[in-house]
């Protein structure tokens, strides 16, 4: 999977800086969502983007996204956590706590 890179809006950059979330993590999640949901414009993704209301994801789609995240980050996410993933921010903040870093093959730094 190719990780998308695009210009981040000011409010997204501010959010990432405030929450100490690496840009790579945002780009990787955006790329997973782009692949899974065929987003027209991944640059329109915001921390408050709601999976159900904004992206039309049902519980099965969210579960598939979680499985993608588990595979990419080599982590396990408890099934009951999926219920708490309503927005992009929910997933980003979880990953900052649970994943040590963006896997090197997906990092834009290297």
Backbone as ProteinMPNN parsed JSONL, in Angstrom:
{"seq_chain_A": "XXXXXXXXXXXXXXXXXXXXXXXXXXXXXXXXXXXXXXXXXXXXXXXXXXXXXXXXXXXXXXXXXXXXXXXXXXXXXXXXXXXXXXXXXXXXXXXXXXXXXXXXXXXXXX", "coords_chain_A": {"N_chain_A": [[0.839, -1.176, 0.0], [0.546, 2.166, -0.857], [1.503, 5.032, 0.886], [-0.325, 7.903, 1.224], [0.466, 11.317, 0.712], [-0.203, 14.633, 1.438], [-1.102, 18.121, 1.403], [-1.678, 19.331, 4.578], [-4.489, 20.743, 6.135], [-4.586, 23.783, 8.095], [-5.968, 23.497, 10.548], [-5.831, 20.76, 10.977], [-3.057, 20.328, 11.158], [-2.593, 21.84, 13.474], [-4.09, 20.404, 15.377], [-2.702, 17.912, 15.326], [-0.192, 18.735, 16.252], [-0.87, 19.754, 18.796], [-1.836, 17.433, 20.095], [0.369, 15.895, 19.931], [0.77, 14.045, 17.845], [2.25, 12.148, 15.366], [2.69, 13.284, 11.999], [2.988, 11.312, 10.069], [1.444, 9.248, 11.072], [-1.153, 10.217, 10.78], [-1.221, 10.436, 7.962], [-0.932, 7.743, 7.284], [-3.243, 6.547, 8.406], [-5.151, 7.969, 6.921], [-4.532, 6.983, 4.402], [-5.18, 4.263, 4.684], [-7.94, 4.535, 5.076], [-8.597, 5.725, 2.648], [-8.033, 3.67, 0.852], [-9.802, 1.686, 1.796], [-12.332, 2.927, 1.778], [-12.493, 4.248, -0.621], [-12.137, 7.096, -0.832], [-12.836, 10.266, -2.215], [-11.335, 12.583, -1.874], [-8.747, 12.499, 0.052], [-7.502, 14.522, 1.434], [-9.508, 15.948, 2.555], [-10.092, 14.821, 4.917], [-10.521, 15.06, 8.388], [-9.71, 15.438, 11.909], [-12.14, 15.341, 13.293], [-13.747, 13.942, 11.589], [-16.373, 11.815, 11.16], [-16.817, 8.378, 11.259], [-19.206, 6.946, 10.688], [-21.273, 8.909, 10.104], [-20.015, 10.775, 8.349], [-18.427, 9.271, 6.599], [-19.944, 7.102, 5.984], [-19.593, 4.563, 7.087], [-20.375, 1.364, 8.267], [-20.727, -0.934, 11.066], [-19.362, -3.236, 10.24], [-17.581, -2.252, 8.287], [-16.027, -0.602, 9.921], [-14.877, -2.553, 11.532], [-13.345, -3.906, 9.624], [-11.529, -1.869, 9.001], [-10.233, -1.662, 11.472], [-9.035, -4.18, 11.543], [-7.242, -3.844, 9.429], [-5.614, -1.87, 10.555], [-4.592, -3.289, 12.751], [-3.056, -5.187, 11.397], [-1.174, -3.582, 9.995], [0.134, -2.213, 12.087], [0.876, -4.27, 13.696], [-0.48, -4.97, 16.076], [-2.92, -5.839, 18.589], [-6.308, -5.089, 18.871], [-8.774, -4.722, 21.188], [-12.027, -6.1, 20.858], [-14.161, -4.666, 22.031], [-13.203, -2.104, 21.994], [-13.557, -1.137, 19.46], [-16.104, -0.113, 19.354], [-15.755, 2.384, 20.414], [-14.48, 3.856, 18.544], [-15.304, 6.354, 16.877], [-14.578, 8.591, 15.45], [-11.948, 9.964, 13.355], [-10.044, 11.111, 15.043], [-10.413, 9.596, 17.395], [-9.257, 7.129, 16.709], [-6.637, 7.897, 16.026], [-5.684, 8.938, 18.487], [-5.845, 6.681, 20.077], [-3.973, 5.049, 18.78], [-1.604, 6.492, 19.2], [-1.219, 6.029, 21.874], [-1.043, 3.218, 22.001], [0.467, 2.073, 19.9], [3.864, 1.767, 19.191], [5.266, 3.186, 17.21], [5.049, 4.514, 13.842], [5.152, 1.98, 11.489], [8.271, 1.276, 9.927], [8.33, 0.777, 7.132], [6.206, 2.239, 6.273], [6.718, 4.779, 6.969], [7.21, 8.209, 6.323], [9.415, 9.543, 6.858], [11.817, 8.232, 6.404]], "CA_chain_A": [[0.0, 0.0, 0.0], [1.267, 3.428, -0.904], [1.024, 6.022, 1.845], [-0.617, 9.179, 0.584], [0.954, 12.515, 1.374], [-0.893, 15.78, 0.879], [-1.039, 19.296, 2.266], [-2.619, 19.266, 5.689], [-5.084, 22.027, 6.504], [-4.063, 24.376, 9.319], [-6.602, 22.936, 11.755], [-5.315, 19.395, 11.169], [-1.684, 20.485, 11.68], [-2.701, 22.311, 14.866], [-4.549, 19.264, 16.182], [-1.613, 16.942, 15.436], [0.829, 19.332, 17.109], [-1.418, 19.828, 20.159], [-1.958, 16.077, 20.653], [1.662, 15.221, 19.736], [0.541, 12.916, 16.946], [3.094, 12.293, 14.169], [1.999, 13.447, 10.711], [3.004, 10.009, 9.397], [0.322, 8.462, 11.575], [-2.343, 10.74, 10.115], [-1.164, 10.043, 6.554], [-1.152, 6.294, 7.185], [-4.673, 6.297, 8.625], [-5.853, 8.508, 5.744], [-4.288, 6.048, 3.298], [-6.011, 3.08, 4.938], [-9.327, 4.915, 4.813], [-8.714, 5.969, 1.215], [-8.099, 2.345, 0.211], [-10.973, 0.945, 2.275], [-13.588, 3.626, 1.479], [-12.406, 4.936, -1.907], [-12.404, 8.516, -0.627], [-12.526, 11.115, -3.359], [-10.304, 13.546, -1.516], [-8.259, 12.193, 1.396], [-7.125, 15.761, 2.107], [-10.681, 16.492, 3.252], [-10.193, 14.115, 6.19], [-10.235, 15.884, 9.566], [-9.805, 14.658, 13.146], [-13.537, 15.155, 13.7], [-14.485, 13.17, 10.587], [-17.103, 10.715, 11.793], [-16.816, 7.212, 10.364], [-20.564, 6.592, 10.275], [-22.023, 10.023, 9.504], [-19.302, 11.441, 7.26], [-17.868, 8.316, 5.635], [-20.923, 6.054, 5.705], [-19.089, 3.252, 7.508], [-21.164, 0.621, 9.246], [-19.865, -1.637, 12.022], [-18.495, -4.156, 9.505], [-16.509, -1.443, 7.687], [-15.123, -0.201, 11.002], [-14.14, -3.745, 11.929], [-12.34, -4.13, 8.584], [-10.499, -0.858, 9.204], [-9.478, -2.072, 12.66], [-8.196, -5.311, 11.14], [-6.145, -3.255, 8.651], [-4.733, -1.195, 11.523], [-3.889, -4.34, 13.499], [-2.065, -5.782, 10.492], [-0.123, -2.613, 9.695], [0.88, -1.864, 13.301], [1.198, -5.499, 14.411], [-1.059, -4.87, 17.412], [-4.276, -6.362, 18.74], [-7.25, -4.119, 19.426], [-9.906, -5.432, 21.785], [-13.286, -5.911, 20.124], [-14.999, -3.636, 22.64], [-12.636, -0.787, 21.67], [-14.077, -0.709, 18.161], [-17.305, 0.685, 19.633], [-15.338, 3.733, 20.806], [-13.855, 4.501, 17.388], [-16.334, 7.067, 16.124], [-13.965, 9.604, 14.595], [-10.53, 9.806, 13.028], [-9.308, 11.457, 16.261], [-10.474, 8.46, 18.324], [-8.282, 6.125, 16.274], [-5.296, 8.483, 16.145], [-5.307, 9.042, 19.893], [-5.622, 5.309, 20.54], [-2.714, 4.559, 18.216], [-0.493, 7.176, 19.857], [-1.024, 5.366, 23.171], [-0.841, 1.765, 21.913], [1.475, 1.668, 18.895], [5.108, 2.447, 19.542], [5.6, 4.134, 16.143], [4.604, 4.129, 12.506], [6.102, 1.004, 10.948], [9.274, 1.921, 9.078], [8.009, 0.688, 5.71], [5.151, 3.205, 5.977], [7.157, 6.086, 7.435], [7.6, 9.155, 5.282], [10.651, 10.175, 7.336], [12.991, 7.523, 5.956]], "C_chain_A": [[0.884, 1.238, 0.0], [0.649, 4.392, 0.103], [0.871, 7.349, 1.129], [0.003, 10.313, 1.394], [0.323, 13.692, 0.664], [-0.764, 16.937, 1.854], [-2.119, 19.188, 3.338], [-3.178, 20.648, 5.971], [-4.54, 22.499, 7.859], [-4.665, 23.73, 10.558], [-6.142, 21.505, 12.024], [-3.892, 19.464, 11.725], [-1.699, 20.923, 13.14], [-3.111, 21.183, 15.8], [-3.405, 18.271, 16.4], [-0.518, 17.464, 16.37], [0.372, 19.341, 18.57], [-1.44, 18.46, 20.834], [-0.669, 15.27, 20.533], [1.517, 13.927, 18.925], [1.407, 13.119, 15.701], [2.251, 12.42, 12.89], [1.922, 12.117, 9.976], [1.811, 9.163, 9.804], [-0.977, 8.91, 10.911], [-2.373, 10.307, 8.655], [-1.436, 8.552, 6.372], [-2.621, 5.956, 7.395], [-5.49, 6.805, 7.439], [-5.709, 7.557, 4.561], [-5.115, 4.78, 3.461], [-7.474, 3.376, 4.646], [-9.562, 5.135, 3.32], [-8.864, 4.64, 0.475], [-9.401, 1.63, 0.55], [-12.279, 1.586, 1.793], [-13.592, 4.327, 0.126], [-12.77, 6.415, -1.787], [-12.006, 9.304, -1.865], [-11.337, 12.016, -3.06], [-9.809, 13.262, -0.103], [-7.846, 13.455, 2.151], [-8.301, 16.431, 2.817], [-10.893, 15.828, 4.619], [-9.747, 15.033, 7.329], [-10.308, 14.999, 10.807], [-11.255, 14.392, 13.567], [-14.383, 14.438, 12.648], [-15.071, 11.941, 11.257], [-17.208, 9.554, 10.802], [-18.217, 6.895, 9.832], [-21.232, 7.729, 9.505], [-21.341, 10.656, 8.3], [-18.826, 10.477, 6.177], [-18.806, 7.157, 5.317], [-20.472, 4.655, 6.101], [-20.042, 2.624, 8.512], [-20.196, -0.146, 10.154], [-18.927, -2.62, 11.333], [-17.314, -3.406, 8.872], [-15.508, -1.001, 8.748], [-14.277, -1.383, 11.455], [-13.047, -4.057, 10.905], [-11.198, -3.124, 8.7], [-9.618, -1.229, 10.396], [-8.554, -3.245, 12.323], [-7.01, -4.828, 10.292], [-5.122, -2.605, 9.579], [-3.928, -2.226, 12.31], [-2.771, -4.949, 12.657], [-0.888, -4.835, 10.272], [0.757, -2.342, 10.921], [1.294, -3.08, 14.125], [0.777, -5.393, 15.88], [-2.413, -5.563, 17.402], [-5.128, -5.295, 19.412], [-8.453, -4.897, 19.924], [-11.195, -5.086, 21.041], [-14.138, -4.789, 20.708], [-14.457, -2.223, 22.394], [-13.214, -0.244, 20.366], [-15.314, 0.168, 18.342], [-16.962, 2.14, 19.937], [-14.653, 4.49, 19.675], [-14.945, 5.134, 16.53], [-15.748, 8.043, 15.114], [-12.504, 9.258, 14.301], [-9.687, 10.085, 14.274], [-9.293, 10.305, 17.253], [-9.406, 7.425, 17.983], [-6.865, 6.663, 16.433], [-4.827, 8.499, 17.596], [-5.088, 7.66, 20.505], [-4.26, 4.809, 20.058], [-1.499, 5.222, 18.854], [-0.184, 6.498, 21.194], [-0.566, 3.918, 23.024], [0.222, 1.302, 20.926], [2.752, 2.449, 19.177], [5.507, 3.486, 18.492], [4.985, 3.65, 14.838], [5.62, 3.129, 11.971], [6.998, 1.635, 9.888], [8.914, 1.881, 7.587], [6.915, 1.669, 5.285], [5.546, 4.611, 6.38], [7.569, 6.947, 6.263], [8.907, 9.836, 5.651], [11.876, 9.547, 6.659], [13.239, 7.522, 4.5]], "O_chain_A": [[1.845, 1.336, 0.763], [-0.571, 4.547, 0.164], [1.808, 7.854, 0.511], [0.05, 10.256, 2.622], [0.312, 13.75, -0.566], [-0.361, 16.747, 3.001], [-3.298, 18.985, 3.048], [-2.426, 21.621, 6.038], [-4.086, 21.688, 8.666], [-3.949, 23.445, 11.518], [-6.072, 21.085, 13.179], [-3.559, 18.738, 12.661], [-0.91, 20.434, 13.948], [-2.547, 21.026, 16.883], [-3.165, 17.838, 17.527], [0.018, 16.712, 17.184], [1.133, 18.98, 19.468], [-1.101, 18.34, 22.012], [-0.602, 14.12, 20.967], [2.061, 12.879, 19.274], [1.308, 14.158, 15.049], [1.234, 11.745, 12.732], [0.917, 11.818, 9.331], [1.235, 8.447, 8.984], [-1.802, 8.082, 10.525], [-3.408, 9.866, 8.154], [-2.096, 8.149, 5.414], [-3.186, 5.162, 6.643], [-6.425, 6.134, 7.001], [-6.659, 7.352, 3.806], [-5.686, 4.278, 2.492], [-8.168, 2.561, 4.038], [-10.612, 4.768, 2.794], [-9.707, 4.5, -0.411], [-10.03, 1.034, -0.325], [-13.224, 0.88, 1.441], [-14.594, 4.94, -0.243], [-13.601, 6.923, -2.539], [-10.973, 9.042, -2.481], [-10.446, 12.187, -3.892], [-10.408, 13.746, 0.858], [-7.84, 13.459, 3.382], [-8.111, 17.37, 3.59], [-11.772, 16.231, 5.381], [-8.716, 15.699, 7.234], [-10.905, 13.924, 10.763], [-11.558, 13.34, 14.13], [-15.601, 14.338, 12.797], [-14.353, 11.134, 11.846], [-17.633, 9.73, 9.66], [-18.38, 6.607, 8.646], [-21.702, 7.533, 8.385], [-22.007, 11.033, 7.336], [-18.817, 10.813, 4.993], [-18.493, 6.321, 4.469], [-20.918, 3.668, 5.515], [-20.461, 3.262, 9.478], [-18.98, -0.015, 10.017], [-17.803, -2.819, 11.795], [-16.179, -3.88, 8.921], [-14.299, -1.018, 8.52], [-13.088, -1.226, 11.731], [-11.939, -4.435, 11.284], [-10.034, -3.481, 8.519], [-8.394, -1.118, 10.326], [-7.411, -3.285, 12.779], [-5.901, -5.346, 10.425], [-3.915, -2.773, 9.406], [-2.726, -2.059, 12.512], [-1.672, -5.195, 13.154], [0.268, -5.25, 10.357], [1.979, -2.252, 10.804], [1.982, -2.942, 15.135], [1.552, -5.68, 16.793], [-2.978, -5.837, 16.343], [-4.718, -4.681, 20.397], [-9.077, -5.642, 19.169], [-11.42, -3.94, 20.651], [-14.771, -4.041, 19.963], [-15.186, -1.247, 22.571], [-13.343, 0.968, 20.195], [-15.54, 1.091, 17.559], [-17.791, 3.028, 19.739], [-14.285, 5.653, 19.844], [-15.442, 4.525, 15.583], [-16.334, 8.295, 14.062], [-11.918, 8.373, 14.925], [-8.719, 9.371, 14.535], [-8.269, 10.055, 17.889], [-8.73, 6.907, 18.872], [-5.986, 5.955, 16.925], [-3.695, 8.115, 17.891], [-4.225, 7.498, 21.367], [-3.494, 4.224, 20.824], [-0.467, 4.574, 19.03], [0.976, 6.407, 21.596], [0.22, 3.437, 23.84], [0.815, 0.239, 21.111], [2.71, 3.663, 19.377], [6.026, 4.547, 18.837], [4.474, 2.534, 14.743], [6.822, 3.396, 11.994], [6.543, 2.425, 9.061], [9.166, 2.845, 6.864], [6.714, 1.906, 4.093], [4.782, 5.55, 6.155], [8.202, 6.471, 5.321], [9.452, 10.612, 4.866], [12.853, 10.239, 6.373], [14.22, 6.938, 4.04]]}, "name": "protein", "num_of_chains": 1, "seq": "XXXXXXXXXXXXXXXXXXXXXXXXXXXXXXXXXXXXXXXXXXXXXXXXXXXXXXXXXXXXXXXXXXXXXXXXXXXXXXXXXXXXXXXXXXXXXXXXXXXXXXXXXXXXXX"}
